[in-house]
Amino acid sequence: MIAHNLTHPVVSAYFAEYRELQKLCLAILRHEALGIGGEHDQLYGVIFDVAWLWENYVAALLGDVYQHPDNRQHLGMVPIFQGDDGLPGEMSVLFPDFYSPARRQVADTKYKFGVNGIQREDLFQLITYAHVLKAKRTGIIYPDLAQTTQFKLGELTGFGGVVYKQSLQVPQAAKSYGQFVNAMLAEESQLKTEMIAR
């Protein structure tokens, strides 16, 4: 793909503004140093919200089985308190990434490769979701290099509920783009089975 883009740069006037993006992407893929300042190709900055991309990728996989609130637009918020009680503004609502009232399940995405355990703040977030939404199951969904699996961390004391972590393997051994696509489709299918069948 890199060689093709090097030998076939964007030349159409219609796509002229994409030429600079193509050059930047090629430099990143080729691990070339990008100069700031005195060089002829200046970098003005690139920002990717990978956590947001990961969340929306998982939303596309899960389809409409789970509700996916639009946290950026403050749509689909879950109130913490009943009625008008509680704290003002965003302190009185939750923004779970995914929940299903019918299934009594809540899931949150975390873009953290190789999560060996859930961090304390993540655990408290999951417990809060489980309590407020009366969820039977709550967990995180994260990318992993090793496998796609759902691992039960334990059952909560008090009101109960299972806390789990769900990985989605990102295949590393593919020899071609086609192999990667096929391997990724298999991993996605497994994740959907584990998230929807339970």
Backbone as JSON Lines, residues from 0, in Angstrom:
{"i":0,"aa":"M","n":[0.83,-1.19,0.0],"ca":[0.0,0.0,0.0],"c":[0.88,1.26,0.0]}
{"i":1,"aa":"I","n":[1.96,1.22,0.78],"ca":[2.85,2.38,0.83],"c":[3.47,2.62,-0.54]}
{"i":2,"aa":"A","n":[3.97,1.54,-1.15],"ca":[4.6,1.67,-2.47],"c":[3.62,2.22,-3.49]}
{"i":3,"aa":"H","n":[2.38,1.74,-3.45],"ca":[1.36,2.22,-4.39],"c":[1.12,3.71,-4.21]}
{"i":4,"aa":"N","n":[1.03,4.17,-2.97],"ca":[0.79,5.59,-2.72],"c":[1.99,6.45,-3.09]}
{"i":5,"aa":"L","n":[3.2,5.89,-2.96],"ca":[4.39,6.63,-3.37],"c":[4.44,6.82,-4.88]}
{"i":6,"aa":"T","n":[4.05,5.78,-5.61],"ca":[4.12,5.85,-7.07],"c":[2.85,6.41,-7.7]}
{"i":7,"aa":"H","n":[1.77,6.53,-6.91],"ca":[0.5,7.06,-7.42],"c":[-0.01,8.17,-6.51]}
{"i":8,"aa":"P","n":[0.69,9.3,-6.47],"ca":[0.22,10.4,-5.6],"c":[-1.1,10.95,-6.11]}
{"i":9,"aa":"V","n":[-1.82,11.6,-5.2],"ca":[-3.08,12.24,-5.58],"c":[-2.76,13.38,-6.53]}
{"i":10,"aa":"V","n":[-3.35,13.34,-7.74],"ca":[-3.06,14.38,-8.73],"c":[-4.31,15.1,-9.2]}
{"i":11,"aa":"S","n":[-5.47,14.55,-8.96],"ca":[-6.7,15.19,-9.4],"c":[-6.93,16.49,-8.65]}
{"i":12,"aa":"A","n":[-7.32,17.52,-9.36],"ca":[-7.6,18.82,-8.73],"c":[-8.72,18.68,-7.71]}
{"i":13,"aa":"Y","n":[-9.64,17.77,-7.95],"ca":[-10.76,17.56,-7.03],"c":[-10.27,17.11,-5.65]}
{"i":14,"aa":"F","n":[-9.17,16.33,-5.61],"ca":[-8.63,15.81,-4.36],"c":[-7.33,16.51,-3.96]}
{"i":15,"aa":"A","n":[-7.04,17.66,-4.52],"ca":[-5.76,18.33,-4.28],"c":[-5.48,18.56,-2.8]}
{"i":16,"aa":"E","n":[-6.5,18.91,-2.03],"ca":[-6.26,19.18,-0.61],"c":[-5.91,17.92,0.18]}
{"i":17,"aa":"Y","n":[-6.15,16.73,-0.4],"ca":[-5.8,15.48,0.27],"c":[-4.35,15.08,0.03]}
{"i":18,"aa":"R","n":[-3.67,15.74,-0.89],"ca":[-2.28,15.38,-1.18],"c":[-1.41,15.56,0.05]}
{"i":19,"aa":"E","n":[-1.6,16.64,0.78],"ca":[-0.8,16.87,1.98],"c":[-1.07,15.81,3.04]}
{"i":20,"aa":"L","n":[-2.33,15.41,3.17],"ca":[-2.69,14.34,4.1],"c":[-2.03,13.03,3.68]}
{"i":21,"aa":"Q","n":[-2.04,12.75,2.37],"ca":[-1.41,11.53,1.85],"c":[0.09,11.55,2.18]}
{"i":22,"aa":"K","n":[0.74,12.68,1.99],"ca":[2.17,12.79,2.29],"c":[2.44,12.57,3.78]}
{"i":23,"aa":"L","n":[1.59,13.15,4.64],"ca":[1.75,12.98,6.08],"c":[1.58,11.52,6.48]}
{"i":24,"aa":"C","n":[0.55,10.87,5.96],"ca":[0.3,9.46,6.28],"c":[1.47,8.59,5.82]}
{"i":25,"aa":"L","n":[1.98,8.85,4.64],"ca":[3.13,8.08,4.14],"c":[4.35,8.28,5.03]}
{"i":26,"aa":"A","n":[4.58,9.5,5.47],"ca":[5.72,9.77,6.35],"c":[5.58,9.03,7.67]}
{"i":27,"aa":"I","n":[4.38,9.0,8.21],"ca":[4.14,8.28,9.47],"c":[4.35,6.78,9.26]}
{"i":28,"aa":"L","n":[3.78,6.23,8.19],"ca":[3.91,4.79,7.92],"c":[5.35,4.37,7.65]}
{"i":29,"aa":"R","n":[6.14,5.27,7.09],"ca":[7.53,4.95,6.76],"c":[8.47,5.33,7.91]}
{"i":30,"aa":"H","n":[7.9,5.77,9.04],"ca":[8.67,6.13,10.22],"c":[9.69,7.22,9.91]}
{"i":31,"aa":"E","n":[9.33,8.14,9.04],"ca":[10.23,9.24,8.7],"c":[10.09,10.35,9.74]}
{"i":32,"aa":"A","n":[11.19,11.02,9.97],"ca":[11.15,12.16,10.89],"c":[10.36,13.29,10.24]}
{"i":33,"aa":"L","n":[9.53,13.89,11.01],"ca":[8.75,15.02,10.52],"c":[9.27,16.27,11.21]}
{"i":34,"aa":"G","n":[9.74,17.21,10.42],"ca":[10.34,18.4,10.98],"c":[9.32,19.46,11.32]}
{"i":35,"aa":"I","n":[9.68,20.22,12.33],"ca":[8.87,21.39,12.69],"c":[9.83,22.56,12.64]}
{"i":36,"aa":"G","n":[9.51,23.52,11.83],"ca":[10.38,24.69,11.76],"c":[11.11,24.77,10.44]}
{"i":37,"aa":"G","n":[12.45,24.73,10.5],"ca":[13.29,25.03,9.37],"c":[13.22,24.11,8.17]}
{"i":38,"aa":"E","n":[12.47,23.04,8.2],"ca":[12.4,22.15,7.05],"c":[11.27,22.58,6.12]}
{"i":39,"aa":"H","n":[11.36,22.12,4.85],"ca":[10.35,22.53,3.86],"c":[8.98,21.89,4.11]}
{"i":40,"aa":"D","n":[8.93,20.73,4.75],"ca":[7.65,20.09,5.09],"c":[7.39,20.3,6.57]}
{"i":41,"aa":"Q","n":[6.6,21.3,6.89],"ca":[6.31,21.57,8.28],"c":[5.07,20.8,8.73]}
{"i":42,"aa":"L","n":[5.11,20.34,9.96],"ca":[3.99,19.63,10.55],"c":[3.22,20.61,11.41]}
{"i":43,"aa":"Y","n":[1.93,20.72,11.14],"ca":[1.09,21.66,11.88],"c":[0.31,20.98,12.99]}
{"i":44,"aa":"G","n":[0.33,19.68,13.03],"ca":[-0.31,18.95,14.11],"c":[-1.4,18.02,13.62]}
{"i":45,"aa":"V","n":[-1.47,16.89,14.26],"ca":[-2.49,15.9,13.97],"c":[-2.98,15.36,15.31]}
{"i":46,"aa":"I","n":[-4.27,15.36,15.49],"ca":[-4.85,14.84,16.72],"c":[-5.88,13.8,16.37]}
{"i":47,"aa":"F","n":[-5.74,12.62,16.95],"ca":[-6.71,11.55,16.79],"c":[-7.26,11.21,18.17]}
{"i":48,"aa":"D","n":[-8.56,11.21,18.3],"ca":[-9.19,10.76,19.54],"c":[-9.44,9.26,19.38]}
{"i":49,"aa":"V","n":[-8.43,8.47,19.68],"ca":[-8.49,7.05,19.45],"c":[-9.53,6.38,20.35]}
{"i":50,"aa":"A","n":[-9.69,6.88,21.57],"ca":[-10.69,6.31,22.48],"c":[-12.09,6.48,21.88]}
{"i":51,"aa":"W","n":[-12.35,7.64,21.27],"ca":[-13.66,7.88,20.64],"c":[-13.83,6.99,19.41]}
{"i":52,"aa":"L","n":[-12.77,6.83,18.63],"ca":[-12.83,5.95,17.46],"c":[-13.1,4.51,17.9]}
{"i":53,"aa":"W","n":[-12.43,4.07,18.97],"ca":[-12.61,2.72,19.48],"c":[-14.06,2.52,19.94]}
{"i":54,"aa":"E","n":[-14.59,3.48,20.69],"ca":[-15.98,3.38,21.17],"c":[-16.96,3.26,20.01]}
{"i":55,"aa":"N","n":[-16.78,4.06,18.97],"ca":[-17.7,4.03,17.84],"c":[-17.52,2.78,16.97]}
{"i":56,"aa":"Y","n":[-16.32,2.26,16.92],"ca":[-16.08,0.99,16.24],"c":[-16.85,-0.12,16.95]}
{"i":57,"aa":"V","n":[-16.75,-0.17,18.29],"ca":[-17.49,-1.18,19.06],"c":[-18.99,-0.97,18.89]}
{"i":58,"aa":"A","n":[-19.44,0.28,18.84],"ca":[-20.87,0.56,18.63],"c":[-21.35,-0.03,17.31]}
{"i":59,"aa":"A","n":[-20.53,0.09,16.27],"ca":[-20.89,-0.47,14.97],"c":[-20.98,-1.99,15.04]}
{"i":60,"aa":"L","n":[-20.12,-2.61,15.85],"ca":[-20.15,-4.07,15.99],"c":[-21.4,-4.54,16.74]}
{"i":61,"aa":"L","n":[-21.74,-3.84,17.81],"ca":[-22.85,-4.27,18.65],"c":[-24.22,-3.93,18.07]}
{"i":62,"aa":"G","n":[-24.25,-3.01,17.12],"ca":[-25.52,-2.66,16.49],"c":[-26.5,-2.06,17.48]}
{"i":63,"aa":"D","n":[-27.77,-2.38,17.33],"ca":[-28.79,-1.77,18.18],"c":[-29.17,-2.64,19.37]}
{"i":64,"aa":"V","n":[-28.38,-3.66,19.67],"ca":[-28.66,-4.51,20.83],"c":[-28.46,-3.71,22.12]}
{"i":65,"aa":"Y","n":[-27.49,-2.82,22.11],"ca":[-27.22,-1.94,23.25],"c":[-27.52,-0.5,22.84]}
{"i":66,"aa":"Q","n":[-28.0,0.28,23.78],"ca":[-28.13,1.71,23.53],"c":[-26.73,2.32,23.62]}
{"i":67,"aa":"H","n":[-26.46,3.24,22.73],"ca":[-25.15,3.9,22.7],"c":[-25.39,5.4,22.78]}
{"i":68,"aa":"P","n":[-25.41,5.95,24.01],"ca":[-25.65,7.38,24.15],"c":[-24.59,8.2,23.43]}
{"i":69,"aa":"D","n":[-24.99,9.35,22.94],"ca":[-24.06,10.27,22.3],"c":[-23.52,11.21,23.37]}
{"i":70,"aa":"N","n":[-22.45,10.77,24.01],"ca":[-21.9,11.51,25.13],"c":[-21.41,12.9,24.74]}
{"i":71,"aa":"R","n":[-20.9,13.05,23.53],"ca":[-20.4,14.35,23.1],"c":[-21.52,15.37,22.94]}
{"i":72,"aa":"Q","n":[-22.71,14.89,22.58],"ca":[-23.87,15.78,22.42],"c":[-24.76,15.78,23.67]}
{"i":73,"aa":"H","n":[-24.33,15.06,24.69],"ca":[-25.09,14.93,25.94],"c":[-26.48,14.35,25.71]}
{"i":74,"aa":"L","n":[-26.56,13.37,24.82],"ca":[-27.82,12.69,24.54],"c":[-27.77,11.29,25.12]}
{"i":75,"aa":"G","n":[-28.86,10.87,25.75],"ca":[-28.93,9.53,26.32],"c":[-28.31,9.42,27.69]}
{"i":76,"aa":"M","n":[-28.17,10.55,28.38],"ca":[-27.6,10.54,29.73],"c":[-28.51,9.76,30.67]}
{"i":77,"aa":"V","n":[-27.92,9.18,31.69],"ca":[-28.67,8.42,32.69],"c":[-28.62,9.21,34.0]}
{"i":78,"aa":"P","n":[-29.79,9.63,34.53],"ca":[-29.77,10.4,35.78],"c":[-29.38,9.52,36.97]}
{"i":79,"aa":"I","n":[-28.62,10.08,37.88],"ca":[-28.2,9.36,39.08],"c":[-29.3,9.43,40.14]}
{"i":80,"aa":"F","n":[-29.95,10.59,40.23],"ca":[-30.95,10.8,41.27],"c":[-32.36,10.75,40.69]}
{"i":81,"aa":"Q","n":[-33.31,10.42,41.53],"ca":[-34.71,10.42,41.14],"c":[-35.25,11.84,41.21]}
{"i":82,"aa":"G","n":[-36.13,12.18,40.28],"ca":[-36.76,13.51,40.3],"c":[-35.75,14.62,40.14]}
{"i":83,"aa":"D","n":[-35.96,15.7,40.9],"ca":[-35.09,16.88,40.81],"c":[-34.02,16.89,41.89]}
{"i":84,"aa":"D","n":[-33.9,15.78,42.63],"ca":[-32.92,15.71,43.71],"c":[-31.51,15.67,43.12]}
{"i":85,"aa":"G","n":[-30.55,15.97,43.94],"ca":[-29.16,15.75,43.55],"c":[-28.4,16.98,43.19]}
{"i":86,"aa":"L","n":[-27.28,16.74,42.57],"ca":[-26.33,17.78,42.2],"c":[-26.7,18.4,40.86]}
{"i":87,"aa":"P","n":[-26.26,19.61,40.62],"ca":[-26.58,20.25,39.34],"c":[-25.71,19.73,38.19]}
{"i":88,"aa":"G","n":[-26.25,19.85,37.0],"ca":[-25.49,19.59,35.78],"c":[-24.98,18.18,35.61]}
{"i":89,"aa":"E","n":[-23.77,18.09,35.02],"ca":[-23.2,16.8,34.66],"c":[-22.83,15.94,35.85]}
{"i":90,"aa":"M","n":[-22.77,16.52,37.04],"ca":[-22.45,15.73,38.23],"c":[-23.59,14.81,38.62]}
{"i":91,"aa":"S","n":[-24.77,15.03,38.06],"ca":[-25.93,14.21,38.46],"c":[-26.37,13.24,37.36]}
{"i":92,"aa":"V","n":[-25.51,13.03,36.36],"ca":[-25.84,12.09,35.3],"c":[-24.64,11.19,35.01]}
{"i":93,"aa":"L","n":[-24.93,10.03,34.4],"ca":[-23.9,9.1,33.96],"c":[-23.89,9.06,32.44]}
{"i":94,"aa":"F","n":[-22.74,8.72,31.91],"ca":[-22.58,8.58,30.47],"c":[-22.0,7.21,30.13]}
{"i":95,"aa":"P","n":[-22.75,6.14,30.35],"ca":[-22.2,4.83,29.97],"c":[-22.07,4.75,28.45]}
{"i":96,"aa":"D","n":[-21.06,4.02,27.98],"ca":[-20.89,3.88,26.54],"c":[-22.01,3.03,25.94]}
{"i":97,"aa":"F","n":[-22.36,1.94,26.63],"ca":[-23.39,1.03,26.13],"c":[-24.22,0.51,27.29]}
{"i":98,"aa":"Y","n":[-25.53,0.43,27.1],"ca":[-26.36,-0.24,28.09],"c":[-27.62,-0.78,27.44]}
{"i":99,"aa":"S","n":[-28.14,-1.82,28.08],"ca":[-29.35,-2.46,27.61],"c":[-30.27,-2.67,28.82]}
{"i":100,"aa":"P","n":[-31.28,-1.81,28.97],"ca":[-32.2,-1.99,30.1],"c":[-32.88,-3.36,30.08]}
{"i":101,"aa":"A","n":[-33.25,-3.84,28.9],"ca":[-33.93,-5.14,28.8],"c":[-33.02,-6.28,29.26]}
{"i":102,"aa":"R","n":[-31.75,-6.21,28.91],"ca":[-30.79,-7.25,29.3],"c":[-30.16,-6.99,30.66]}
{"i":103,"aa":"R","n":[-30.36,-5.76,31.15],"ca":[-29.75,-5.31,32.41],"c":[-28.23,-5.47,32.35]}
{"i":104,"aa":"Q","n":[-27.66,-4.91,31.26],"ca":[-26.22,-4.98,31.05],"c":[-25.68,-3.6,30.7]}
{"i":105,"aa":"V","n":[-24.47,-3.33,31.16],"ca":[-23.78,-2.07,30.89],"c":[-22.35,-2.4,30.48]}
{"i":106,"aa":"A","n":[-21.83,-1.7,29.49],"ca":[-20.44,-1.89,29.08],"c":[-19.8,-0.54,28.78]}
{"i":107,"aa":"D","n":[-18.54,-0.46,29.07],"ca":[-17.78,0.75,28.81],"c":[-16.56,0.37,27.99]}
{"i":108,"aa":"T","n":[-16.18,1.18,27.03],"ca":[-15.0,0.89,26.23],"c":[-13.8,1.6,26.83]}
{"i":109,"aa":"K","n":[-12.68,0.93,26.77],"ca":[-11.41,1.51,27.21],"c":[-10.38,1.17,26.15]}
{"i":110,"aa":"Y","n":[-9.71,2.19,25.64],"ca":[-8.66,1.94,24.65],"c":[-7.35,1.78,25.4]}
{"i":111,"aa":"K","n":[-7.18,0.6,25.98],"ca":[-5.98,0.26,26.73],"c":[-5.58,-1.14,26.29]}
{"i":112,"aa":"F","n":[-4.51,-1.25,25.54],"ca":[-4.07,-2.57,25.09],"c":[-3.56,-3.39,26.26]}
{"i":113,"aa":"G","n":[-3.9,-4.68,26.23],"ca":[-3.36,-5.61,27.21],"c":[-3.78,-5.32,28.64]}
{"i":114,"aa":"V","n":[-5.04,-5.01,28.84],"ca":[-5.52,-4.71,30.19],"c":[-5.39,-5.98,31.04]}
{"i":115,"aa":"N","n":[-4.47,-5.98,31.97],"ca":[-4.3,-7.13,32.86],"c":[-5.28,-7.07,34.01]}
{"i":116,"aa":"G","n":[-5.75,-5.92,34.29],"ca":[-6.73,-5.72,35.34],"c":[-7.39,-4.38,35.13]}
{"i":117,"aa":"I","n":[-8.5,-4.2,35.77],"ca":[-9.19,-2.92,35.65],"c":[-8.62,-1.98,36.69]}
{"i":118,"aa":"Q","n":[-8.34,-0.76,36.32],"ca":[-7.85,0.21,37.28],"c":[-8.96,0.55,38.26]}
{"i":119,"aa":"R","n":[-8.58,1.02,39.4],"ca":[-9.51,1.32,40.49],"c":[-10.65,2.24,40.03]}
{"i":120,"aa":"E","n":[-10.31,3.3,39.31],"ca":[-11.34,4.26,38.85],"c":[-12.3,3.59,37.87]}
{"i":121,"aa":"D","n":[-11.77,2.71,37.02],"ca":[-12.63,1.98,36.08],"c":[-13.6,1.09,36.84]}
{"i":122,"aa":"L","n":[-13.11,0.42,37.87],"ca":[-13.95,-0.47,38.67],"c":[-15.07,0.33,39.36]}
{"i":123,"aa":"F","n":[-14.73,1.47,39.94],"ca":[-15.74,2.3,40.59],"c":[-16.79,2.78,39.58]}
{"i":124,"aa":"Q","n":[-16.35,3.11,38.39],"ca":[-17.27,3.52,37.33],"c":[-18.23,2.39,37.0]}
{"i":125,"aa":"L","n":[-17.72,1.18,36.85],"ca":[-18.56,0.03,36.54],"c":[-19.55,-0.27,37.67]}
{"i":126,"aa":"I","n":[-19.09,-0.18,38.91],"ca":[-19.97,-0.42,40.06],"c":[-21.09,0.61,40.09]}
{"i":127,"aa":"T","n":[-20.76,1.86,39.81],"ca":[-21.79,2.91,39.77],"c":[-22.82,2.61,38.69]}
{"i":128,"aa":"Y","n":[-22.35,2.26,37.49],"ca":[-23.28,1.91,36.41],"c":[-24.18,0.75,36.84]}
{"i":129,"aa":"A","n":[-23.59,-0.28,37.43],"ca":[-24.36,-1.46,37.83],"c":[-25.43,-1.08,38.85]}
{"i":130,"aa":"H","n":[-25.08,-0.24,39.8],"ca":[-26.03,0.14,40.84],"c":[-27.17,1.0,40.29]}
{"i":131,"aa":"V","n":[-26.83,2.07,39.59],"ca":[-27.84,3.01,39.11],"c":[-28.75,2.37,38.07]}
{"i":132,"aa":"L","n":[-28.19,1.54,37.19],"ca":[-28.98,0.92,36.12],"c":[-29.5,-0.46,36.49]}
{"i":133,"aa":"K","n":[-29.27,-0.88,37.73],"ca":[-29.72,-2.19,38.22],"c":[-29.26,-3.31,37.28]}
{"i":134,"aa":"A","n":[-28.0,-3.21,36.88],"ca":[-27.45,-4.15,35.9],"c":[-27.04,-5.46,36.55]}
{"i":135,"aa":"K","n":[-27.29,-6.54,35.83],"ca":[-26.82,-7.86,36.26],"c":[-25.37,-8.09,35.84]}
{"i":136,"aa":"R","n":[-24.97,-7.4,34.75],"ca":[-23.62,-7.56,34.22],"c":[-23.08,-6.19,33.81]}
{"i":137,"aa":"T","n":[-21.83,-5.95,34.14],"ca":[-21.18,-4.71,33.73],"c":[-19.7,-4.99,33.47]}
{"i":138,"aa":"G","n":[-19.15,-4.37,32.44],"ca":[-17.76,-4.64,32.13],"c":[-17.16,-3.65,31.17]}
{"i":139,"aa":"I","n":[-15.88,-3.87,30.88],"ca":[-15.18,-3.03,29.91],"c":[-14.86,-3.86,28.67]}
{"i":140,"aa":"I","n":[-14.8,-3.17,27.54],"ca":[-14.43,-3.78,26.27],"c":[-13.15,-3.08,25.82]}
{"i":141,"aa":"Y","n":[-12.11,-3.85,25.56],"ca":[-10.82,-3.26,25.23],"c":[-10.12,-4.07,24.14]}
{"i":142,"aa":"P","n":[-9.21,-3.45,23.38],"ca":[-8.45,-4.19,22.37],"c":[-7.35,-5.01,23.04]}
{"i":143,"aa":"D","n":[-6.99,-6.13,22.4],"ca":[-5.96,-7.0,22.96],"c":[-5.16,-7.61,21.82]}
{"i":144,"aa":"L","n":[-3.92,-7.92,22.08],"ca":[-3.08,-8.53,21.05],"c":[-3.13,-10.05,21.09]}
{"i":145,"aa":"A","n":[-3.64,-10.63,22.19],"ca":[-3.57,-12.08,22.39],"c":[-4.83,-12.83,22.0]}
{"i":146,"aa":"Q","n":[-6.01,-12.37,22.47],"ca":[-7.22,-13.17,22.25],"c":[-8.48,-12.34,22.43]}
{"i":147,"aa":"T","n":[-9.58,-12.88,21.91],"ca":[-10.9,-12.31,22.14],"c":[-11.59,-13.22,23.15]}
{"i":148,"aa":"T","n":[-11.85,-12.68,24.32],"ca":[-12.48,-13.49,25.37],"c":[-13.15,-12.6,26.4]}
{"i":149,"aa":"Q","n":[-14.09,-13.19,27.12],"ca":[-14.74,-12.48,28.22],"c":[-14.32,-13.17,29.51]}
{"i":150,"aa":"F","n":[-13.79,-12.38,30.43],"ca":[-13.27,-12.91,31.68],"c":[-14.05,-12.3,32.84]}
{"i":151,"aa":"K","n":[-14.65,-13.16,33.66],"ca":[-15.4,-12.7,34.83],"c":[-14.42,-12.32,35.93]}
{"i":152,"aa":"L","n":[-14.5,-11.06,36.37],"ca":[-13.65,-10.61,37.46],"c":[-14.23,-10.99,38.81]}
{"i":153,"aa":"G","n":[-15.56,-11.03,38.9],"ca":[-16.18,-11.42,40.15],"c":[-17.62,-10.93,40.23]}
{"i":154,"aa":"E","n":[-18.28,-11.32,41.31],"ca":[-19.65,-10.89,41.57],"c":[-19.62,-9.89,42.72]}
{"i":155,"aa":"L","n":[-20.32,-8.78,42.53],"ca":[-20.33,-7.72,43.53],"c":[-21.1,-8.13,44.77]}
{"i":156,"aa":"T","n":[-20.62,-7.7,45.92],"ca":[-21.38,-7.88,47.15],"c":[-22.46,-6.81,47.17]}
{"i":157,"aa":"G","n":[-23.37,-6.89,48.1],"ca":[-24.45,-5.91,48.17],"c":[-25.57,-6.28,47.23]}
{"i":158,"aa":"F","n":[-25.82,-5.45,46.23],"ca":[-26.89,-5.68,45.27],"c":[-26.54,-6.74,44.22]}
{"i":159,"aa":"G","n":[-25.29,-7.17,44.19],"ca":[-24.87,-8.21,43.25],"c":[-24.56,-7.65,41.86]}
{"i":160,"aa":"G","n":[-24.34,-8.53,40.94],"ca":[-23.98,-8.17,39.58],"c":[-22.58,-8.63,39.25]}
{"i":161,"aa":"V","n":[-22.4,-9.13,38.04],"ca":[-21.11,-9.64,37.59],"c":[-20.32,-8.51,36.93]}
{"i":162,"aa":"V","n":[-19.04,-8.43,37.27],"ca":[-18.12,-7.49,36.62],"c":[-17.18,-8.33,35.76]}
{"i":163,"aa":"Y","n":[-17.02,-7.91,34.49],"ca":[-16.18,-8.67,33.56],"c":[-15.32,-7.74,32.73]}
{"i":164,"aa":"K","n":[-14.36,-8.32,32.07],"ca":[-13.61,-7.59,31.04],"c":[-13.7,-8.41,29.76]}
{"i":165,"aa":"Q","n":[-13.94,-7.7,28.66],"ca":[-14.13,-8.32,27.34],"c":[-13.07,-7.78,26.4]}
{"i":166,"aa":"S","n":[-12.21,-8.68,25.92],"ca":[-11.17,-8.25,24.98],"c":[-11.62,-8.51,23.55]}
{"i":167,"aa":"L","n":[-11.03,-7.77,22.64],"ca":[-11.18,-8.01,21.21],"c":[-9.77,-8.06,20.63]}
{"i":168,"aa":"Q","n":[-9.39,-9.23,20.16],"ca":[-8.04,-9.39,19.61],"c":[-7.9,-8.63,18.3]}
{"i":169,"aa":"V","n":[-6.79,-7.93,18.18],"ca":[-6.4,-7.29,16.92],"c":[-5.3,-8.17,16.34]}
{"i":170,"aa":"P","n":[-5.6,-8.95,15.3],"ca":[-4.63,-9.92,14.76],"c":[-3.31,-9.26,14.36]}
{"i":171,"aa":"Q","n":[-2.21,-9.95,14.67],"ca":[-0.88,-9.4,14.41],"c":[-0.09,-10.19,13.38]}
{"i":172,"aa":"A","n":[-0.54,-11.4,13.05],"ca":[0.27,-12.28,12.21],"c":[-0.17,-12.33,10.75]}
{"i":173,"aa":"A","n":[-1.09,-11.47,10.35],"ca":[-1.58,-11.5,8.97],"c":[-0.47,-11.13,7.99]}
{"i":174,"aa":"K","n":[-0.41,-11.86,6.9],"ca":[0.61,-11.62,5.87],"c":[0.14,-10.64,4.81]}
{"i":175,"aa":"S","n":[-1.19,-10.4,4.79],"ca":[-1.73,-9.49,3.79],"c":[-2.94,-8.79,4.39]}
{"i":176,"aa":"Y","n":[-3.37,-7.75,3.71],"ca":[-4.55,-7.02,4.16],"c":[-5.78,-7.94,4.16]}
{"i":177,"aa":"G","n":[-5.91,-8.78,3.15],"ca":[-7.03,-9.71,3.06],"c":[-7.06,-10.68,4.24]}
{"i":178,"aa":"Q","n":[-5.88,-11.2,4.6],"ca":[-5.81,-12.08,5.76],"c":[-6.21,-11.34,7.04]}
{"i":179,"aa":"F","n":[-5.75,-10.11,7.16],"ca":[-6.1,-9.31,8.34],"c":[-7.61,-9.11,8.42]}
{"i":180,"aa":"V","n":[-8.23,-8.75,7.3],"ca":[-9.67,-8.53,7.27],"c":[-10.41,-9.79,7.7]}
{"i":181,"aa":"N","n":[-10.04,-10.94,7.14],"ca":[-10.7,-12.2,7.49],"c":[-10.51,-12.55,8.97]}
{"i":182,"aa":"A","n":[-9.3,-12.35,9.48],"ca":[-9.03,-12.64,10.88],"c":[-9.81,-11.69,11.78]}
{"i":183,"aa":"M","n":[-9.87,-10.43,11.38],"ca":[-10.59,-9.43,12.19],"c":[-12.09,-9.72,12.19]}
{"i":184,"aa":"L","n":[-12.63,-10.14,11.05],"ca":[-14.06,-10.5,10.99],"c":[-14.37,-11.65,11.94]}
{"i":185,"aa":"A","n":[-13.47,-12.62,12.04],"ca":[-13.68,-13.75,12.95],"c":[-13.65,-13.27,14.4]}
{"i":186,"aa":"E","n":[-12.73,-12.38,14.74],"ca":[-12.65,-11.86,16.11],"c":[-13.89,-11.02,16.44]}
{"i":187,"aa":"E","n":[-14.33,-10.22,15.48],"ca":[-15.53,-9.41,15.7],"c":[-16.75,-10.29,15.93]}
{"i":188,"aa":"S","n":[-16.85,-11.36,15.17],"ca":[-17.97,-12.29,15.32],"c":[-17.96,-12.91,16.72]}
{"i":189,"aa":"Q","n":[-16.79,-13.27,17.2],"ca":[-16.69,-13.85,18.54],"c":[-17.09,-12.83,19.59]}
{"i":190,"aa":"L","n":[-16.65,-11.59,19.44],"ca":[-17.01,-10.55,20.42],"c":[-18.52,-10.37,20.44]}
{"i":191,"aa":"K","n":[-19.14,-10.3,19.27],"ca":[-20.59,-10.13,19.21],"c":[-21.31,-11.3,19.89]}
{"i":192,"aa":"T","n":[-20.83,-12.51,19.66],"ca":[-21.43,-13.67,20.31],"c":[-21.34,-13.55,21.83]}
{"i":193,"aa":"E","n":[-20.15,-13.18,22.32],"ca":[-19.95,-13.09,23.76],"c":[-20.72,-11.93,24.39]}
{"i":194,"aa":"M","n":[-20.9,-10.84,23.67],"ca":[-21.59,-9.68,24.23],"c":[-23.11,-9.78,24.08]}
{"i":195,"aa":"I","n":[-23.57,-10.45,23.06],"ca":[-25.01,-10.49,22.78],"c":[-25.67,-11.74,23.33]}
{"i":196,"aa":"A","n":[-24.94,-12.86,23.35],"ca":[-25.54,-14.12,23.77],"c":[-25.72,-14.21,25.29]}
{"i":197,"aa":"R","n":[-24.98,-13.44,26.04],"ca":[-25.05,-13.54,27.51],"c":[-26.16,-12.7,28.09]}
